[in-house]
């Protein structure tokens, strides 16, 4: 059992997450946890608190056990009635869901506020969430993730970093409305850890809409398209759309790849898997 | 009203000369804009390298930027701008309402619904080099106008402007609601893609969609060519038009079909760029007067130049980030129209 002051003392000093915004002061180890966010659901199961998760968000699909749990909505449409009827003693939600926070406070239900951050924030969140729910395995999970990412960094160190364009969305069948990761965010961090250089590093936005002119001007050496597992529009044949930009070094050298998997869109424990897949794509010789 | 009557009676010779002068001026403007626009952009491009045959195309970045990224974009902007402006002119004349535009008759809402459905259900058809989403947009816009026209012509005595306008507004609202309903059940990625499509994008990156859009546009232009005199008379009133021997029902049908084809082609090519169809006809009328023999071709040309310039601004003002072109059309078009209006009134 954690003492009353436990969570704040256990969290690392640099934690950016709003531990202060937790509604009521935590009193005891929560036994009925509702998680609206795929990342935190995965974190809870990874740290051994999965048996105490009683409801999840609409987009949570991992681990497979969550499929039999009731769903209570997500970022845009949390179902407050359902959440209240489940009688949770902790709700893990987004920091921006202020209305839901107000309603939960009125009902006397504590909440844990989550904010999307960088790759390093994943371990930080696991530690603070672990402290909050009283899961002793959390620190070990966080340590393991940090260690595995450091291992990947070491494996690809010393190799030249190819200028990479990381695309996470576009209109299927054409090159319109290309969404790329630029400069910041956890996709960018994973790219750097995997031994790549961000072709859009100077732009410093989590996402930017690219025009064909920008792609030609930036001339990336590698283009990696990432898609979530449920994205039915993702097919390797669609990569042919890039052939119209034949002068781009990535297209010339045939280094245009498609990586499909939820680990690329959920900043949780499986980010290690995503980083490794990126590293294998960029530096296959480092993994033989 | 009075101007239209005066215009309908004016001397053929004077009008002929004004027509030639006006059209030449607008054509020169459009050509200049279309020649300069591909040269400007967020990436510096050297014209000498662009046309340097010695460098193989696959290595020539300047040539690729010019011919793949910029030139199709300028051509697409010209086509979309003229298509939307022409249909705006026709709707405003037909409905005798200065606020009429492709948007108020449900055409844009239909295109949006078609695109949203194609995005949400991951439609995977392609035709003549165009992918599913623009095709669905085209089908949606033509379908929407078909519904509006069928509803409005359920009355036997032709379709007075108000009935058409009201039917259009109702169908617009209904289609927009259905579109939002579909979006609500889509997952987050698809909703985001729909929102992006709705902001419009002229970055076609190739010539196949342009060539495909020229087919319905050509049919529309053929229809528009028969309309100038008829639109002048219809602007006065359908009774006056009928007494002068105009077959109002047939004229309306041609006008609506042509306008829906040109809007559908424009929206399929560049998405629903909302402001062009309502503003360009007004600006043109402030410059050349109300006669449709001048207004129709001048609107096509000015609409093309206007959208090319707006797209140029959209892709350079915050380089390397690009703004959706619809924001620029609204920001530029509105104040410009106000300035012209107050210049003539004061």
Boltz contact constraints between the chains, C-beta under 6 A:
constraints:
  - contact:
      token1: [A, 173]
      token2: [B, 131]
      max_distance: 6.0
  - contact:
      token1: [A, 174]
      token2: [B, 131]
      max_distance: 6.0
  - contact:
      token1: [A, 175]
      token2: [B, 205]
      max_distance: 6.0
  - contact:
      token1: [A, 176]
      token2: [B, 201]
      max_distance: 6.0
  - contact:
      token1: [A, 176]
      token2: [B, 203]
      max_distance: 6.0
  - contact:
      token1: [A, 177]
      token2: [B, 196]
      max_distance: 6.0
  - contact:
      token1: [A, 177]
      token2: [B, 201]
      max_distance: 6.0
  - contact:
      token1: [A, 208]
      token2: [B, 321]
      max_distance: 6.0
  - contact:
      token1: [A, 211]
      token2: [B, 203]
      max_distance: 6.0
  - contact:
      token1: [A, 211]
      token2: [B, 322]
      max_distance: 6.0
  - contact:
      token1: [A, 212]
      token2: [B, 69]
      max_distance: 6.0
  - contact:
      token1: [A, 212]
      token2: [B, 203]
      max_distance: 6.0
  - contact:
      token1: [A, 212]
      token2: [B, 205]
      max_distance: 6.0
  - contact:
      token1: [A, 213]
      token2: [B, 41]
      max_distance: 6.0
  - contact:
      token1: [A, 213]
      token2: [B, 43]
      max_distance: 6.0
  - contact:
      token1: [A, 213]
      token2: [B, 65]
      max_distance: 6.0
  - contact:
      token1: [A, 213]
      token2: [B, 69]
      max_distance: 6.0
  - contact:
      token1: [A, 214]
      token2: [B, 320]
      max_distance: 6.0
  - contact:
      token1: [A, 216]
      token2: [B, 61]
      max_distance: 6.0
  - contact:
      token1: [A, 216]
      token2: [B, 64]
      max_distance: 6.0
  - contact:
      token1: [A, 216]
      token2: [B, 65]
      max_distance: 6.0
  - contact:
      token1: [A, 216]
      token2: [B, 69]
      max_distance: 6.0
  - contact:
      token1: [A, 217]
      token2: [B, 43]
      max_distance: 6.0
  - contact:
      token1: [A, 232]
      token2: [B, 122]
      max_distance: 6.0
  - contact:
      token1: [A, 233]
      token2: [B, 122]
      max_distance: 6.0
  - contact:
      token1: [A, 244]
      token2: [B, 205]
      max_distance: 6.0
  - contact:
      token1: [A, 244]
      token2: [B, 206]
      max_distance: 6.0
  - contact:
      token1: [A, 246]
      token2: [B, 58]
      max_distance: 6.0
  - contact:
      token1: [A, 247]
      token2: [B, 58]
      max_distance: 6.0
  - contact:
      token1: [A, 247]
      token2: [B, 61]
      max_distance: 6.0
  - contact:
      token1: [A, 247]
      token2: [B, 64]
      max_distance: 6.0
